[in-house]
Amino acid sequence: MPPDVSSSGIDEATDSLNTKQFYLLLLFVSVIGAIGALMMIAFLFLQDSLSAIVWNDIPLDSLSPVFNPLILVICGIGGLGAGLIRRHFKGEIAIMAEDLIGFNREGRFPLKRGIELFLRGLVSLVCGAPLGPEAPLTVSAGAAGTAIAEKARLPPPVATLSSLSAISGFFGAFLSSPFAGALIFIETTLEKGIMTWKAVLPSIVAATTGFAVYFMLSGSFIGSIFILPVYEGFRDIDLLYAIFLGLLGGVCGILFIVVYKKMREIFEPFEHRPVFLGLLGGLGLGIAGIFLPLTLFMGGEQLQFLITNYLEVSLVLLFVLVAAKIFLITFSFSTGFAGGYIFPSFFIGGTLGLLVFRLFPFIPVAVCIVCVIAGVSVALLRSPIAIALIIAILFQKELIPAVAISLVMGFIVSHQYALPYTRKNSGKPDGS
């Protein structure tokens, strides 16, 4: 892959960190970070409001099928809408990892792509696609940062940094942390050695501003959103369990990657027919939602439902939910829905962790859930320190030592696998 011109350009933009020019740059990126946070707030507000209207009175927290024809109608309309948006913008199917390839090469996100993914991601998530908001918001916030800098006729390195700052502002608000976004940038570029402090420090400033804006408007920040069964505290044996659980999660992540690439290969011949493909995806999503309603949506509330009722769920159903979620996420991507895979992977890992606990009840259930989540998510995102920070925010901090081992094992076992899909016709990854 070509070198990351964006980061190298940032490094050349200023001679020193301790200059008036750099301090003005920090002021600029703080404003951009606030814009990224406001975009996230607007997106999530629209998603929650529209979802409440569309899915009103349809019981989806169910271990048994929900034979409600409205599920098929909603998902079908959503798939059709996603297809129409993609046809209007002439957009390609690409996940976040693939969109970032183009950004690494060009140092910018096209505004058209940002608008498309904001709209297509919103439609996708409202209609129940098993995806998260992080991918549409990453690209759309990044595109807004690019557009603002280019409109102000700032040099390309600053436009690149403006894009990164908008993304950091979104992540700072979304995760209630000034460091997660910067850590993701550092870790995903670590092997290339291209990230510099001139990009990292502004990212932290932008993320802090984004968090401040979110806190000012909401009056709160994200805490432990999952309530786990009682965990009596760290034991040395948990580190041994974490080795096995991390490896299992990493293998599950590899399976996700393999299925994703195969699914893309199957549907690639139809990608030039976005409306047909979107409608097909919507109908498939609706059928899955009728028979397995817990596989719809990002999976946070659904995982909590399973955690609360884990003793009532059969081993077969837990296995089916893991397999179906992997299939449905990759199917949704391949038929034109837009969204992220990081947070949906928490449902996969958490459900698989419950299955492990049912088979090996001597391992604490909280350790099973969180350690398998760590293994799965690090195989997909390849950012272990950022994932550790996210898990610390969403779960109990006492589990972090075991999580650390799981992250290392999941990363090691999956390091030769990557998500970007290579098109058969061009031999190039999507997003390039």
C-alpha positions in Angstrom: 0.0 0.0 0.0 1.3 3.5 -0.7 2.7 5.5 2.2 0.3 7.5 4.3 0.8 10.9 2.8 -1.6 12.4 5.2 0.6 11.7 8.3 3.9 12.5 6.5 2.3 15.7 5.3 1.3 16.6 8.8 4.8 16.0 10.0 6.2 18.4 7.4 3.5 21.1 8.1 5.3 22.6 11.1 8.9 22.8 12.1 8.2 22.4 15.8 5.5 21.8 18.3 6.5 24.9 20.3 5.4 27.5 17.7 2.6 30.0 17.4 1.5 28.3 14.3 1.0 25.0 16.1 -0.9 26.6 18.9 -3.3 28.2 16.4 -3.6 24.8 14.9 -4.7 23.4 18.2 -7.3 26.1 18.5 -8.6 25.3 15.0 -8.8 21.5 15.7 -10.7 22.1 18.9 -13.5 23.8 16.9 -13.4 20.9 14.4 -13.6 18.4 17.3 -16.7 20.1 18.6 -18.3 19.8 15.1 -17.5 16.1 15.1 -19.3 15.7 18.4 -22.3 17.7 17.2 -22.6 15.4 14.2 -22.6 12.4 16.4 -25.2 13.9 18.7 -27.4 14.7 15.7 -27.0 11.2 14.2 -27.8 9.3 17.4 -30.7 11.6 18.1 -32.2 11.0 14.7 -31.5 7.2 15.0 -33.1 6.9 18.4 -36.1 9.1 17.5 -36.9 7.3 14.2 -36.3 3.9 15.6 -38.7 4.6 18.4 -41.4 5.5 15.9 -40.7 2.7 13.4 -40.3 -0.2 15.9 -43.0 1.0 18.4 -44.7 -2.0 20.1 -42.8 -4.7 18.2 -41.4 -7.0 20.8 -37.8 -7.8 19.7 -36.3 -8.9 23.1 -37.4 -12.5 22.5 -35.7 -15.9 22.6 -38.4 -17.2 20.2 -39.5 -16.1 16.7 -41.7 -13.0 16.5 -44.1 -13.6 13.6 -44.9 -10.0 12.9 -45.0 -9.0 9.2 -44.0 -5.4 10.1 -40.5 -6.7 10.7 -40.2 -7.8 7.1 -41.8 -4.6 5.8 -39.5 -2.3 7.9 -36.4 -4.2 6.9 -37.4 -4.3 3.3 -38.1 -0.6 3.1 -34.8 0.1 4.8 -32.9 -2.1 2.3 -34.7 -0.4 -0.6 -33.8 3.0 0.9 -30.1 2.1 1.4 -30.0 0.9 -2.3 -31.6 4.1 -3.6 -29.2 6.3 -1.6 -26.3 4.3 -3.0 -27.6 4.6 -6.5 -28.1 8.4 -6.2 -24.6 8.9 -4.9 -23.0 6.2 -7.1 -21.4 4.9 -3.9 -19.4 1.8 -3.5 -19.9 -0.9 -0.9 -17.0 -0.6 1.6 -16.6 -1.1 5.3 -14.7 1.4 7.5 -11.3 -0.3 7.0 -11.7 0.0 3.3 -12.7 3.7 3.4 -9.6 4.4 5.5 -7.4 2.9 2.8 -8.4 5.8 0.5 -7.9 8.3 3.3 -4.4 7.0 4.0 -3.5 7.5 0.4 -5.3 10.8 -0.4 -5.3 12.4 3.0 -9.0 13.4 2.7 -12.5 12.1 2.8 -14.7 13.3 -0.1 -17.7 15.3 1.0 -20.0 13.3 -1.3 -19.0 10.1 0.4 -19.5 11.6 3.8 -23.1 12.7 3.0 -23.9 9.3 1.5 -22.7 7.3 4.5 -24.4 9.6 7.0 -27.7 9.1 5.2 -27.2 5.4 4.3 -25.9 4.6 7.7 -28.9 6.3 9.4 -31.4 4.4 7.2 -29.5 1.1 7.8 -29.4 1.4 11.6 -33.1 2.6 11.9 -34.3 -0.4 9.9 -32.5 -2.8 12.2 -29.3 -3.7 10.4 -26.9 -5.4 12.9 -24.3 -2.7 12.5 -22.9 0.2 14.6 -22.8 4.0 14.0 -19.0 4.3 14.2 -18.2 3.7 10.5 -20.7 6.2 9.0 -19.8 8.8 11.6 -16.1 8.3 11.0 -16.4 9.0 7.3 -19.0 11.7 7.5 -17.2 13.5 10.4 -13.9 13.2 8.5 -15.5 14.5 5.3 -16.9 17.5 7.2 -13.4 18.2 8.6 -11.9 18.0 5.1 -14.6 20.2 3.6 -14.2 22.9 6.2 -10.4 23.1 5.8 -10.6 23.0 2.0 -13.2 25.7 2.0 -10.9 27.9 4.1 -8.2 27.1 1.5 -5.9 25.6 4.1 -3.0 23.5 2.9 -3.5 19.7 2.4 -1.7 18.6 5.6 -4.0 20.8 7.6 -7.1 19.5 5.8 -5.9 16.0 6.7 -5.5 16.9 10.3 -8.9 18.6 10.2 -10.4 15.3 9.1 -8.6 13.4 11.9 -9.7 16.0 14.4 -13.4 15.7 13.5 -13.2 12.0 13.9 -11.5 12.4 17.2 -14.2 14.8 18.4 -16.8 12.2 17.5 -14.9 9.4 19.3 -14.2 11.6 22.3 -18.0 12.2 22.7 -19.0 8.7 21.8 -16.7 6.9 24.2 -16.4 9.7 26.8 -12.6 9.5 26.4 -10.1 11.9 24.9 -7.7 9.1 24.1 -9.5 6.3 22.3 -9.5 8.0 18.9 -5.8 8.9 19.1 -5.0 5.4 20.3 -6.8 3.9 17.3 -4.8 6.1 14.9 -1.5 5.3 16.6 -2.1 1.5 16.7 -3.4 1.1 13.2 -0.4 3.0 11.8 2.1 1.6 14.2 3.7 -1.0 11.9 4.1 1.7 9.2 5.8 4.1 11.6 4.0 7.1 10.1 2.0 8.6 13.0 3.6 11.6 14.7 3.0 13.8 17.8 1.9 16.6 15.4 -1.1 14.4 14.6 -1.6 12.8 18.0 -1.6 15.9 20.2 -4.3 17.8 18.1 -6.3 14.6 18.0 -6.3 14.5 21.8 -7.3 18.2 22.0 -10.1 17.6 19.5 -11.4 14.6 21.3 -11.4 16.5 24.6 -13.4 19.3 23.1 -15.8 16.8 21.6 -16.3 15.2 25.0 -16.8 18.6 26.6 -19.5 19.5 24.1 -21.3 16.2 24.6 -21.1 16.6 28.4 -22.4 20.1 28.2 -25.4 19.1 26.2 -26.2 15.8 27.9 -25.0 16.5 31.5 -23.5 12.9 31.7 -21.0 10.6 30.2 -21.0 6.9 29.3 -20.3 4.6 32.2 -20.5 0.8 32.6 -23.5 0.2 30.3 -23.4 -3.6 30.7 -24.5 -5.2 34.0 -22.6 -8.4 34.4 -23.2 -11.3 36.9 -21.4 -10.8 40.2 -17.6 -11.0 39.7 -15.9 -11.6 43.1 -12.6 -10.1 42.0 -9.4 -10.9 40.3 -7.8 -14.3 40.7 -4.5 -15.5 39.2 -6.3 -18.4 37.6 -8.4 -15.9 35.5 -5.2 -15.0 33.6 -4.9 -18.7 32.5 -8.5 -18.8 31.5 -8.0 -15.5 29.5 -5.4 -17.2 27.3 -7.9 -19.8 26.1 -10.7 -17.2 25.9 -8.6 -14.8 23.9 -7.6 -17.5 21.5 -11.2 -18.6 21.0 -12.3 -14.9 20.4 -9.4 -14.5 17.9 -10.5 -17.6 16.0 -14.1 -16.3 16.0 -12.8 -13.0 14.6 -10.9 -14.9 11.8 -14.1 -16.7 11.0 -15.9 -13.4 10.7 -13.2 -12.1 8.3 -13.3 -15.3 6.1 -17.1 -15.2 6.0 -17.1 -11.5 5.1 -14.8 -11.9 2.2 -16.7 -14.9 0.9 -20.0 -13.0 1.2 -18.6 -10.0 -0.7 -17.4 -12.4 -3.4 -20.8 -13.9 -3.8 -22.6 -10.5 -4.1 -20.0 -8.6 -6.0 -21.5 -9.4 -9.4 -24.7 -7.5 -8.3 -23.0 -4.4 -6.8 -23.8 -2.4 -10.0 -27.6 -3.0 -9.2 -27.8 -1.2 -5.8 -31.6 -1.1 -5.6 -32.0 -4.8 -6.3 -29.2 -5.7 -3.9 -30.5 -3.4 -1.2 -34.0 -4.8 -1.5 -32.6 -8.4 -1.3 -30.6 -7.4 1.7 -33.7 -5.9 3.4 -35.8 -9.0 2.8 -33.0 -11.2 4.1 -32.6 -9.0 7.2 -36.4 -9.1 7.8 -36.6 -12.9 7.6 -33.7 -13.2 10.0 -35.4 -10.7 12.3 -38.6 -12.7 12.4 -36.9 -16.0 13.4 -34.0 -14.5 15.4 -35.0 -11.0 16.6 -32.0 -10.8 18.9 -29.7 -10.6 15.8 -31.2 -7.2 14.7 -29.5 -3.9 15.6 -26.1 -3.2 16.9 -26.5 -5.7 19.7 -25.9 -3.8 23.0 -29.4 -4.1 24.4 -29.7 -7.6 23.0 -26.5 -8.8 24.7 -27.7 -7.3 28.0 -30.9 -9.3 27.6 -28.9 -12.5 27.1 -26.7 -11.7 30.1 -29.7 -11.1 32.3 -31.4 -14.4 31.1 -28.3 -16.5 30.3 -29.5 -19.5 32.4 -32.7 -19.7 30.3 -31.0 -19.8 26.9 -30.2 -23.2 25.5 -26.7 -24.1 24.3 -28.0 -24.6 20.8 -29.6 -21.1 20.7 -26.4 -19.5 21.9 -24.5 -21.2 19.1 -27.1 -20.3 16.5 -27.1 -16.6 17.6 -23.3 -16.4 17.2 -23.3 -18.0 13.8 -26.4 -16.0 12.6 -25.0 -12.7 13.8 -21.7 -13.2 11.9 -23.7 -14.2 8.8 -26.2 -11.3 9.1 -23.5 -8.6 9.7 -21.5 -9.8 6.6 -24.7 -10.2 4.6 -25.8 -6.7 5.5 -22.4 -5.2 4.4 -22.4 -7.1 1.2 -25.9 -6.0 0.2 -25.3 -2.3 0.7 -26.2 -1.5 4.3 -23.7 0.9 6.0 -22.5 0.7 9.5 -19.7 -0.4 11.8 -18.5 -3.8 12.9 -16.7 -2.9 16.1 -19.6 -2.7 18.6 -21.6 -5.5 16.9 -18.6 -7.7 17.5 -19.3 -7.3 21.2 -22.6 -9.2 20.8 -20.8 -12.0 19.0 -18.1 -12.2 21.6 -20.4 -11.8 24.6 -22.8 -14.5 23.3 -19.9 -16.9 22.6 -18.6 -16.1 26.1 -22.0 -17.2 27.6 -21.8 -20.4 25.6 -18.3 -21.1 27.0 -19.6 -20.5 30.5 -22.4 -22.9 30.0 -19.9 -25.6 28.9 -17.2 -24.7 31.5 -19.2 -23.3 34.5 -16.1 -23.2 36.7 -14.9 -20.1 34.8 -16.6 -16.9 36.0 -19.2 -15.8 33.6 -18.0 -12.2 33.6 -14.5 -13.4 32.6 -15.9 -15.5 29.8 -18.0 -12.7 28.4 -15.4 -9.9 28.5 -12.4 -11.9 27.5 -14.0 -13.4 24.4 -15.3 -10.0 23.4 -11.7 -8.8 23.7 -10.4 -11.6 21.4 -13.1 -11.0 18.8 -12.9 -7.3 18.6 -9.1 -7.1 18.5 -9.1 -9.5 15.5 -11.3 -7.0 13.6 -10.0 -3.6 14.8 -6.4 -4.5 15.4 -6.1 -1.8 18.1 -5.6 -3.6 21.4 -4.9 -0.6 23.7 -7.9 1.3 22.4 -10.1 -1.7 22.8 -8.9 -2.2 26.3 -9.9 1.4 27.0 -13.3 0.9 25.5 -13.9 -2.3 27.5 -12.8 -0.5 30.7 -15.5 2.1 30.0 -18.3 -0.4 29.1 -17.5 -3.1 31.7 -16.0 -3.6 35.1 -12.4 -2.3 35.5 -11.6 -5.3 37.7 -11.6 -7.5 34.6 -8.9 -5.5 32.8 -5.9 -7.8 33.7 -7.7 -10.8 32.2 -8.7 -8.6 29.2 -5.1 -7.7 28.6 -4.1 -11.3 28.2 -7.1 -12.0 25.9 -6.2 -9.0 23.7 -2.7 -10.2 23.3 -3.7 -13.8 22.4 -6.5 -12.6 20.1 -4.1 -10.3 18.3 -1.4 -12.9 17.9 -3.6 -15.6 16.5 -5.3 -13.2 14.0 -2.5 -10.9 13.0 -2.2 -12.4 9.5 -5.8 -11.7 8.7 -7.3 -8.4 7.6 -10.8 -7.2 6.8 -10.4 -5.1 3.5 -11.9 -7.0 0.6 -10.0 -7.2 -2.7 -12.2 -6.9 -5.7 -11.8 -9.7 -8.2 -12.0 -7.4 -11.2 -9.5 -4.8 -10.1 -7.3 -6.6 -7.7 -7.6 -3.5 -5.4 -9.2 -3.2 -2.0 -12.5 -1.3 -1.8 -12.1 2.3 -0.9 -9.2 2.7 -3.2 
